Each structure stands twice: as structure tokens, then as C-alpha cells.
Amino acid sequence: MMKTSITSTERRTHGLLRLARTAVVVLVALASGFAAPGARAMTESEAGARAVVSETVDEVLAVLRDKSVPTEERIRSLEKIVYGRFDLYVMSRLVLARNWKRFSEKQKTEYVEEFKQYLTNSYGSRIERYDQQEVEIIGEREEPRGDVVIQTKILGGEFDGALVDYRLRKQDAGWRVIDVVIEGISMVSNYRDQFKSIVSTGGPQLLLEKLREKNAAGMVIDETSAK
Amino acid sequence: MKSSGRDPAPRTRRAAVAVISAALIAGISCAPIAGPRDPSDPWERMNRGTFRFNEGLDRWVVAPVAKGMDFVIPDPVERSMRRAFDNARIPIHFGNALLQLKFKSAFDDLARFLLNSTIGFAGLFDVAIEAGLEAHHEDFGQTLGYWGVPAYPYLVLPIFGPSSPRDTVGLAADTFSTVYPWFVPIYVPFSIGVGDRLNWRSLALDQIAAEREAALDYYVAVRNAYLSYRENQVRDQKEDETDDEDLYYFD
């Protein structure tokens, strides 16, 4: 209810300010009203996958925060944490998609190893840029065929507010990450597109060659960015 | 055809012709595409040429200027500038949110603009986020997407970079809607665009160098990222009803 006791002088002097303030308050109220999320119980799968992501995030952040440990050693710890919770075999296979069948058993083994090294080289060199960011888990959903997507948000730093989704699949050993999707950009899909044209041009051999070549050069980036 | 005499075309036009033909030659002379064509990129051959031209421009012009900026201007200031540039574009985002019937986003944008332009010193500080008002970056390309126009075919524009016919129309519409109804001279949105681009480039120096270095095919990596990102923006993080069968299952 509106109070009618406000004098016209008051209204004139504070009218504009008041109007602006009211407008903001009303807008904020409306906005938050619209945003009210519907409550929904978490499924067992979602809870399991969420626990894995939450553990991994905590452990990774702990390593990133402790800058007293030499870079090399921190990369090794991160590898251990991340590769323990990622299913690299499934990931590598999803990246190749239909081309997986074109690889011999020996080539498959080599490819999974090279891909792993490639990921380490691509992301390991970036740990120096960590600047006190936090990660918040903001949601989860179960996909029709049983995978679970855990949605997270980066807080602080240059990527403040960036949304990162982890897709997990239940394996014998527990929930394992099979894809990381940053603002809609899927790692699996991105590498798949890149590798597809290479395999169709030069077959499995060319992809392995290119990965080996990159991995050999990858060490150089590590050294320069590690300072 | 005259065999001698001065070219009647003014020097600027000749320069423009030279630049355009250089871009075209780069496009035509690039290596033939081996392997299967991506259905979302029927113009891959031309795009790779333009992409290479842009990469050259980046290496020789944009990145050096951005590096200079990065050296002179501290990162927190650059981030503030980023926010100010963002704030200057909110009216566009507001209009596009309305066109997509996203009234909550429109409200957020309006409130953000009011708060950040005043208390936030022309957008240098993001005070609205403290009030729980998130940014929504709706542009006209997304509005077209919302009404069913697809994000492909992929099109690399000279200077502007990754785009599509849809997003090119969107970019033009957003630029001109800044100009006409408000009688802002064309160089205002243009310099906001250039300033923001340089500022962004300066913030992203390390990431881009790392991406370029890491990718097995940088062109494909950027194409995939652009198309996925735009598609995701149109979907607005909505829960995807259809599981991505093709991407996540072997059969």
C-alpha cells in the first residue's frame, strides 16, 4: 500500500532519486522472483557423480594453491588426481568415434598413451596462471542413458562466471569423467573434429605421427611457461 | 584499355583493391582440402584462406598492439575496461532479450545498466553482480537463432573472424541499431568494437598462444569452438532434452 503522507516538496526533491531506487528494487525483486529454482531431489547417480567432481576439484585446487612445490612436481600430482578420475580410454575412443575401428590393437594402445601425454602437455603448462579461482558446483542432471552431467562455475580471475560441465559415466571402479564442456565447447567434440580430418587424410599412422611430434615439442612450452 | 597514363582510381580505392585481392589470392591459393568436408563448413577452402589472412593480421598488427597495451595497462584495469565495454553494449542486449521474449534477462540487463552506469562508474565496476544480477549477452545473431536460423554455414570474415551468414547479419544489425535511433556517429560503436577487441586480445594473449601451440589443427579447433559456443548461447544452458547420442556413444 502506498503512503499518502509524503508532502509534495519531498516528492519534488527526492522524486527522481526515489523513482530510480524503487525501479531498481522492483527490478531486482522481479528478477530474483523469476529466478527461483524449483526444488528437486538429487538422484543416487547424481549424488555419486557429484561427489567425484567435488573431491577432484578440492584436490586439484589444493595442488594449485600450494605454489611452494616446484611446477614439475605439481604437474605430476595433478596428473595423478585428474587421470584417476577421468576415463581416458573412453575419452580417447569417443574422440576417434568411427575411426577407432581403423586402429590396430597396438595402435590403439599407443594412441591412448600419446593422447594422454598430449593432454598433459596442453594443459599442464597453464597451471602457473592459477590465480585464487574457486569452483562452485551449481547443478547436476542425469542424461537419458545414465550419464550424469555436473555443472560448475568458475569464480574469480579472468574466467569469472565461466560455466564448466563435467560428463561422468558409471564404470566398475565408480563414476569417471568422460568429457569436459566449457561454455558449450566440448573437449571430446573439439578433438574429434581436429583428429577426424587427419585420420581420413593419412590414416591412424598420420594421427600418431602428429601426436608424437606435438608431444616431443610440448616439453618446450612447459619449460618456457614454467619460468 | 589504355596502355599508358595514370590510373584514374584514387589511391585509397587502389589500396582497398590491393588488400581485397590479397585476401582473395590467399583464399584461392590455400592447400586443397583433403578428407571429408564438414557439413557445417561448405566454404572451408575460402574460410581457411581468410583465417590465414586474419592470423597474419593478428600476428603482425593486432597482437603487437595488444602486447603493448598489456605491458602498459595493468590487468585489473583491463578487466575494468572490459566491463565498461560490456556495459556500453547492454542496451543492445536488452533489446535482443526482448526480441527473444526473455523478459527476465531483459529486466536483469536494464537493472544492470542502471546500477553499473551510476554506482559502478560507467560500468568500470560490476556492482550489479553483487545484487545477483547476471549478465546476459543476447545479440541479434542469437535472436535469429532463437527464431530458428541455424548457426552454420561457418563463415570466417576478414578482420572480424569466425562468423556465419546469420551472425554477420546480426553484427550489422547490432551495430546499426546503436547508430540510428540514438543518432550516435558510426565511429562510436566502431571504436568501442576496436577498443574492446584490442583489450580482449590483450587479456587473452597467453591463452591464444597456448591454444595455437597445442592444437593439431587450429582452424578446426576454432571452428568447432565458435559453432559450439554460439549454439550453446542460443540454447541458453537449457537442459538438453535430447541426449547427444552421436557424441557420447560408440554404436
Boltz contact constraints between the chains, C-beta under 6 A:
constraints:
  - contact:
      token1: [A, 24]
      token2: [B, 111]
      max_distance: 6.0
  - contact:
      token1: [A, 24]
      token2: [B, 114]
      max_distance: 6.0
  - contact:
      token1: [A, 27]
      token2: [B, 107]
      max_distance: 6.0
  - contact:
      token1: [A, 27]
      token2: [B, 111]
      max_distance: 6.0
  - contact:
      token1: [A, 28]
      token2: [B, 131]
      max_distance: 6.0
  - contact:
      token1: [A, 30]
      token2: [B, 107]
      max_distance: 6.0
  - contact:
      token1: [A, 31]
      token2: [B, 107]
      max_distance: 6.0
  - contact:
      token1: [A, 31]
      token2: [B, 108]
      max_distance: 6.0
  - contact:
      token1: [A, 34]
      token2: [B, 104]
      max_distance: 6.0
  - contact:
      token1: [A, 122]
      token2: [B, 214]
      max_distance: 6.0
  - contact:
      token1: [A, 141]
      token2: [B, 239]
      max_distance: 6.0
  - contact:
      token1: [A, 143]
      token2: [B, 243]
      max_distance: 6.0
  - contact:
      token1: [A, 144]
      token2: [B, 243]
      max_distance: 6.0
  - contact:
      token1: [A, 145]
      token2: [B, 243]
      max_distance: 6.0
  - contact:
      token1: [A, 183]
      token2: [B, 229]
      max_distance: 6.0
  - contact:
      token1: [A, 184]
      token2: [B, 228]
      max_distance: 6.0
  - contact:
      token1: [A, 184]
      token2: [B, 229]
      max_distance: 6.0
  - contact:
      token1: [A, 184]
      token2: [B, 232]
      max_distance: 6.0
  - contact:
      token1: [A, 185]
      token2: [B, 225]
      max_distance: 6.0
  - contact:
      token1: [A, 185]
      token2: [B, 228]
      max_distance: 6.0
  - contact:
      token1: [A, 185]
      token2: [B, 229]
      max_distance: 6.0
  - contact:
      token1: [A, 189]
      token2: [B, 247]
      max_distance: 6.0
  - contact:
      token1: [A, 190]
      token2: [B, 221]
      max_distance: 6.0
  - contact:
      token1: [A, 190]
      token2: [B, 224]
      max_distance: 6.0
  - contact:
      token1: [A, 193]
      token2: [B, 220]
      max_distance: 6.0
  - contact:
      token1: [A, 193]
      token2: [B, 224]
      max_distance: 6.0
  - contact:
      token1: [A, 194]
      token2: [B, 216]
      max_distance: 6.0
  - contact:
      token1: [A, 194]
      token2: [B, 217]
      max_distance: 6.0
  - contact:
      token1: [A, 194]
      token2: [B, 220]
      max_distance: 6.0
  - contact:
      token1: [A, 194]
      token2: [B, 221]
      max_distance: 6.0
  - contact:
      token1: [A, 197]
      token2: [B, 35]
      max_distance: 6.0
  - contact:
      token1: [A, 200]
      token2: [B, 35]
      max_distance: 6.0
  - contact:
      token1: [A, 200]
      token2: [B, 36]
      max_distance: 6.0
  - contact:
      token1: [A, 201]
      token2: [B, 34]
      max_distance: 6.0
  - contact:
      token1: [A, 201]
      token2: [B, 35]
      max_distance: 6.0
  - contact:
      token1: [A, 210]
      token2: [B, 216]
      max_distance: 6.0
  - contact:
      token1: [A, 221]
      token2: [B, 213]
      max_distance: 6.0
